[in-house]
Amino acid sequence: MASEATTCLAVTVSRETDLALRAYLGAQGGRKGDLSKFIEDAVRWRMFDQAVQGVKARNAAVSAEDLQAVIDEACTAVRSEMRASAAKKP
């Protein structure tokens, strides 16, 4: 599994967590490398969740209507840029 694009980490978890995770992966038909894939996926989801929670906290005082207006404005701008870019291509 190791390649130039991967890094080897030492991860410390409780024995109970280790056994539960290995049993879970085994029940799912896990293969070599699935533990690393599981950990990477879990880390990515945790980082994504923290980012989402941060955005929610920053926007807690903003009304739903104001947020929708900002979203609509951003979508319109991006669509305009995409159309302009597509029109320039032969």
Secondary structure, 3 states (H helix, E strand, C coil): CCCCCCCCCCCCCCHHHHHHHHHHHHHCCCCCCHHHHHHHHHHHHHHHHHHHHHHHHHCCCCCHHHHHHHHHHHHHHHHHHHHHHHHHCC
